[in-house]
């Protein structure tokens, strides 16, 4: 067959980008070279494969049938090549894709950036905040290298490897001028309006599950999608926000907020890294896991 791997990879990347220029940039080639390859593939398959529309380059039914198998095949080939080629982070040019919650992006990404610019200058990290339904097939197909999940919240199939990352205690943050006491009792906690950042879009949440066990609920005034936005809203309102201590300690250096202790018995946040058994034997994936594990604090944050 007169088709090489780079040509097939263009179809996979074009399916993701839906733009020939972006696909060419992602593959480090000129747009004219990408256009030439696409023309050859169209001739080879006797099909347009991708057609310009007002929303971008849309795949034809032939391309839709081809791309999933191509993606799996290319991932398998890359895995085979990686096994025989030693991974050198100082020289390797590679992009890792991680599914994560906001905690990871807020807490770990700055640490990784600081380390990588010296130790792995050509390594790139792409973060995908966990979607409404965690797409397990993205990991099985090699489109995510690993993901950061919440223990007892995210349901993970048994063929994944779990690497415990860290356990963090919850505190509350409020604006600096808040009249609330330094430690909240249970009644004050449930009666105070709060800002909420969901751990999982399914609605599963450690704090609400803990309250439900006590036949109680809290007053949610606002739902946000990041700790940074939640902290900004807290600083401008009378709401409180439950935040892991590692995040809270960073927010107090950035915003006019302060930390309050929560009632006794409050649950901890436990996070793990999950990698697929198909891929986690790769030297590069093991290196990435170790880099993330090294980002955790030396000691568990105390209340």
C-alpha positions as CSV (number, residue, x, y, z in Angstrom):
1,X,0.0,0.0,0.0
2,X,1.5,3.3,-1.1
3,X,0.6,5.1,2.2
4,X,3.1,5.9,5.0
5,X,2.4,6.5,8.6
6,X,2.7,10.3,8.4
7,X,0.0,10.4,5.8
8,X,-2.4,8.4,8.0
9,X,-1.5,10.5,11.0
10,X,-2.8,13.6,9.1
11,X,-6.3,12.0,8.9
12,X,-6.3,11.4,12.7
13,X,-5.1,14.9,13.6
14,X,-7.4,16.5,11.0
15,X,-10.4,14.7,12.6
16,X,-9.5,16.3,15.9
17,X,-8.6,19.8,14.7
18,X,-11.2,20.1,11.8
19,X,-8.8,22.6,10.2
20,X,-6.1,21.8,7.7
21,X,-3.9,24.7,8.9
22,X,-4.2,23.6,12.6
23,X,-3.5,20.0,11.7
24,X,-0.4,21.0,9.7
25,X,0.8,23.1,12.6
26,X,0.3,20.2,15.1
27,X,2.3,17.9,12.8
28,X,5.0,20.5,12.3
29,X,4.6,20.7,8.5
30,X,3.5,23.4,6.1
31,X,-0.1,23.8,5.1
32,X,0.8,23.1,1.5
33,X,2.5,19.8,2.4
34,X,-0.6,18.8,4.4
35,X,-2.8,19.8,1.5
36,X,-0.7,17.7,-0.9
37,X,-0.9,14.7,1.5
38,X,-4.7,15.0,1.7
39,X,-5.0,15.2,-2.1
40,X,-3.0,11.9,-2.3
41,X,-5.2,10.3,0.3
42,X,-8.4,11.4,-1.5
43,X,-7.1,9.8,-4.7
44,X,-6.0,6.7,-2.9
45,X,-9.4,6.2,-1.2
46,X,-11.5,7.7,-4.1
47,X,-13.2,9.8,-1.5
48,X,-13.0,13.5,-0.4
49,X,-12.4,12.3,3.2
50,X,-12.8,15.8,4.7
51,X,-15.1,18.5,3.3
52,X,-15.0,22.2,4.1
53,X,-18.2,23.4,5.9
54,X,-19.1,26.6,7.8
55,X,-18.0,24.8,11.0
56,X,-14.7,23.4,9.7
57,X,-13.4,20.4,7.9
58,X,-16.1,17.7,8.4
59,X,-15.2,13.9,7.8
60,X,-17.1,12.0,5.2
61,X,-18.6,8.6,6.1
62,X,-15.5,6.9,4.7
63,X,-13.3,9.0,7.0
64,X,-15.6,8.4,10.0
65,X,-15.1,4.7,9.4
66,X,-11.3,4.9,9.0
67,X,-10.3,7.3,11.8
68,X,-11.1,5.1,14.9
69,X,-9.1,2.2,13.6
70,X,-6.3,4.4,12.4
71,X,-6.1,6.1,15.8
72,X,-5.9,2.7,17.6
73,X,-3.3,1.5,15.1
74,X,-1.1,4.5,15.4
75,X,-1.2,4.4,19.2
76,X,-0.2,0.8,19.1
77,X,2.7,1.6,16.7
78,X,3.8,4.5,18.9
79,X,3.7,2.3,22.0
80,X,5.9,-0.3,20.2
81,X,8.4,2.3,19.1
82,X,8.6,3.9,22.6
83,X,9.3,0.5,24.1
84,X,12.4,0.0,22.0
85,X,13.6,3.7,22.1
86,X,14.8,4.9,25.5
87,X,12.9,8.0,26.7
88,X,15.2,11.0,27.3
89,X,13.1,13.9,28.7
90,X,16.0,16.3,28.1
91,X,15.9,15.6,24.4
92,X,12.4,14.2,23.7
93,X,9.8,16.4,22.0
94,X,6.5,15.0,23.2
95,X,3.0,16.1,24.3
96,X,1.3,14.4,27.2
97,X,-2.4,14.7,27.5
98,X,-3.9,14.5,31.0
99,X,-7.5,14.4,32.1
100,X,-7.8,16.2,35.4
101,X,-9.9,18.2,37.9
102,X,-9.2,21.8,38.7
103,X,-7.1,20.9,41.7
104,X,-4.4,19.3,39.5
105,X,-4.3,22.3,37.1
106,X,-4.2,24.9,39.9
107,X,-1.8,23.1,42.2
108,X,0.5,20.9,40.1
109,X,0.8,22.5,36.7
110,X,2.9,25.5,37.9
111,X,5.2,23.1,39.7
112,X,5.6,21.0,36.5
113,X,6.2,24.0,34.4
114,X,9.0,25.2,36.7
115,X,10.6,21.8,36.5
116,X,10.1,21.1,32.8
117,X,11.6,24.3,31.5
118,X,15.0,23.1,32.9
119,X,14.7,19.3,32.9
120,X,12.5,18.6,29.9
121,X,12.3,21.7,27.7
122,X,10.6,20.1,24.8
123,X,7.9,18.3,26.8
124,X,4.4,19.8,26.6
125,X,1.4,19.1,28.8
126,X,-2.2,19.3,27.5
127,X,-4.9,19.4,30.2
128,X,-8.5,18.3,29.6
129,X,-10.7,19.1,32.5
130,X,-12.8,16.0,33.1
131,X,-15.9,16.2,30.9
132,X,-19.5,15.4,31.8
133,X,-18.9,11.8,31.2
134,X,-15.3,10.6,31.5
135,X,-14.5,9.2,28.1
136,X,-12.8,6.0,29.0
137,X,-12.2,5.2,25.3
138,X,-10.0,8.3,25.1
139,X,-7.5,6.6,27.4
140,X,-7.9,3.2,25.8
141,X,-7.2,4.7,22.4
142,X,-4.1,6.5,23.7
143,X,-5.6,10.0,23.4
144,X,-5.1,10.6,27.1
145,X,-1.9,9.4,28.8
146,X,-3.5,9.3,32.3
147,X,-6.0,11.1,34.4
148,X,-6.3,12.5,37.9
149,X,-9.4,11.2,39.7
150,X,-11.0,11.6,43.1
151,X,-11.0,8.4,45.1
152,X,-14.6,7.3,46.1
153,X,-16.1,9.6,43.5
154,X,-14.8,8.6,40.0
155,X,-15.6,5.0,39.1
156,X,-12.6,3.4,37.5
157,X,-12.5,0.0,35.7
158,X,-10.3,-2.7,37.1
159,X,-7.9,-2.7,34.2
160,X,-6.4,0.7,35.2
161,X,-3.4,1.2,37.5
162,X,-4.0,3.4,40.5
163,X,-1.2,5.5,41.9
164,X,-2.2,7.4,45.0
165,X,-1.1,11.0,44.6
166,X,-2.1,13.0,47.8
167,X,-4.6,13.5,50.5
168,X,-5.6,17.0,51.4
169,X,-7.8,18.4,54.2
170,X,-10.7,20.8,53.6
171,X,-10.8,24.3,55.0
172,X,-13.2,27.2,54.3
173,X,-12.2,30.5,52.7
174,X,-14.1,33.8,53.3
175,X,-13.4,37.4,52.6
176,X,-10.9,39.0,54.9
177,X,-13.5,41.2,56.7
178,X,-15.9,38.3,57.3
179,X,-17.4,38.2,60.8
180,X,-17.4,34.4,60.8
181,X,-15.4,32.8,63.6
182,X,-12.0,31.2,62.9
183,X,-13.5,27.7,63.4
184,X,-17.1,26.9,62.2
185,X,-19.4,24.7,64.2
186,X,-21.7,22.4,62.3
187,X,-24.8,24.7,62.5
188,X,-22.9,27.8,61.4
189,X,-21.4,25.8,58.5
190,X,-24.8,24.5,57.1
191,X,-26.5,27.8,57.6
192,X,-24.0,29.9,55.7
193,X,-24.4,30.4,51.9
194,X,-21.7,28.8,50.0
195,X,-19.8,28.7,46.6
196,X,-19.5,25.2,45.3
197,X,-16.9,23.7,42.8
198,X,-18.1,20.2,41.8
199,X,-15.6,17.4,42.0
200,X,-17.4,15.5,39.3
201,X,-20.0,16.7,36.8
202,X,-22.2,13.8,37.7
203,X,-22.9,15.6,40.9
204,X,-21.1,13.2,43.2
205,X,-19.4,15.2,46.0
206,X,-17.6,14.2,49.2
207,X,-18.9,17.0,51.3
208,X,-22.6,16.6,50.3
209,X,-22.3,12.8,50.8
210,X,-20.9,13.5,54.3
211,X,-23.8,15.9,55.0
212,X,-26.4,13.4,53.7
213,X,-25.2,10.8,56.1
214,X,-26.2,13.3,58.8
215,X,-29.5,14.1,57.1
216,X,-28.3,17.6,56.5
217,X,-27.6,19.8,53.4
218,X,-25.8,23.1,52.9
219,X,-26.9,26.3,51.2
220,X,-25.4,26.5,47.7
221,X,-25.6,30.1,46.4
222,X,-23.3,29.7,43.4
223,X,-21.6,27.0,41.4
224,X,-18.2,27.7,39.7
225,X,-15.8,25.7,37.5
226,X,-12.5,26.7,39.0
227,X,-10.9,27.6,42.4
228,X,-9.6,30.8,41.0
229,X,-13.1,32.1,40.1
230,X,-14.5,30.8,43.4
231,X,-11.9,32.7,45.3
232,X,-12.6,35.9,43.4
233,X,-16.3,35.6,44.1
234,X,-15.6,34.8,47.8
235,X,-13.4,37.9,48.2
236,X,-16.4,40.1,47.0
237,X,-19.2,38.4,48.9
238,X,-20.4,37.0,52.2
239,X,-20.3,33.5,50.9
240,X,-17.8,30.9,52.1
241,X,-16.2,28.2,49.9
242,X,-14.9,24.8,50.9
243,X,-11.4,24.4,49.5
244,X,-8.6,21.9,49.9
245,X,-5.9,23.4,52.2
246,X,-3.2,23.3,49.5
247,X,-5.4,25.4,47.3
248,X,-6.5,27.7,50.0
249,X,-2.9,28.5,51.0
250,X,-2.2,29.7,47.5
251,X,-5.5,31.7,47.2
252,X,-4.7,33.7,50.4
253,X,-1.5,35.0,48.7
254,X,-3.5,36.1,45.6
255,X,-6.7,37.4,47.0
256,X,-8.1,39.2,50.1
257,X,-9.5,36.0,51.7
258,X,-8.7,34.2,54.9
259,X,-8.9,30.6,56.0
260,X,-11.4,29.2,58.5
261,X,-11.4,25.7,60.1
262,X,-14.3,23.4,59.4
263,X,-16.4,21.3,61.8
264,X,-14.9,18.1,63.2
265,X,-15.2,15.0,61.1
266,X,-15.1,16.8,57.8
267,X,-14.0,14.4,55.0
268,X,-10.6,14.6,53.3
269,X,-9.9,14.9,49.6
270,X,-8.0,11.9,48.3
271,X,-6.6,12.0,44.7
272,X,-5.0,9.3,42.6
273,X,-3.4,9.1,39.1
274,X,-4.9,6.4,36.9
275,X,-3.1,5.0,33.9
276,X,-4.3,2.3,31.5
277,X,-2.5,-1.1,31.6
278,X,-2.1,-1.0,27.8
279,X,0.2,2.0,28.0
280,X,1.6,2.5,31.5
281,X,4.6,0.2,30.9
282,X,6.0,2.9,28.6
283,X,9.0,4.6,30.0
284,X,7.6,8.0,29.1
285,X,4.4,7.4,31.0
286,X,6.2,6.1,34.0
287,X,8.4,9.2,33.9
288,X,5.3,11.5,33.8
289,X,3.7,9.6,36.7
290,X,6.8,10.1,38.8
291,X,7.0,13.8,37.9
292,X,3.5,14.3,39.1
293,X,4.0,12.2,42.3
294,X,7.0,14.4,43.1
295,X,4.7,17.5,43.0
296,X,2.9,16.5,46.2
297,X,3.7,18.3,49.4
298,X,6.2,16.6,51.8
299,X,3.5,16.4,54.5
300,X,-0.2,16.2,54.6
301,X,-1.8,19.6,55.1
302,X,-3.0,20.0,58.7
303,X,-6.2,21.7,59.7
